[in-house]
């Protein structure tokens, strides 16, 4: 029985989210609440439950993976947020959030085996968004 439980535990761990440091998720939640919740909503559901300016409602951030066939696109999400941070191709109503590119740089591997330096705050927000996906992603791409 113990072998079965150990096997089951290993199987569950092998199919869970990639390891995310809890402190990254916590930091990301704090940054999200400070800079993003005003438009995307405290529950990150966007749409009519959020404060909007203009004709476009912010998207439901809990459904990013679902909209991409249950795949979590780490670098795509980072690029979308970072693109706004760097004021490239901004969308109406999407603010530039300088805090995401400022501060400490950390080593980051999105899953493609290449470690790069990335802003800790950006990684934290994206890690938080990954943690709130509903349903949870079934696969991951860098």
C-alpha angles and dihedrals in degrees: 000000000000090000091053092050091048090049092048091048092050091048092052092048092049090056098042128099116293111271110283120183108242090225090058091052091046092049090047092051090052093049091045091051091049100044111014110032093074090071106018093041133245089275091046091237096125117190123088092344091068135072108260137182119199131007099304122082117213112256126252102265092197090068101052093111093041091054087054098051096272091305122131107219101199099177093042091055091045090050093050092051095039091047089059091044089055091044093240116146094348118194123223110279096008107121127214106248107201093185089071094065098034129081133030122008117217135191108260134187113186092194101279093099094248114116114210135171112258135170109271092220092054092049090047095053092048091047089052091050090050090052093056099048112133114225096025116246116264094204141015138222126189 
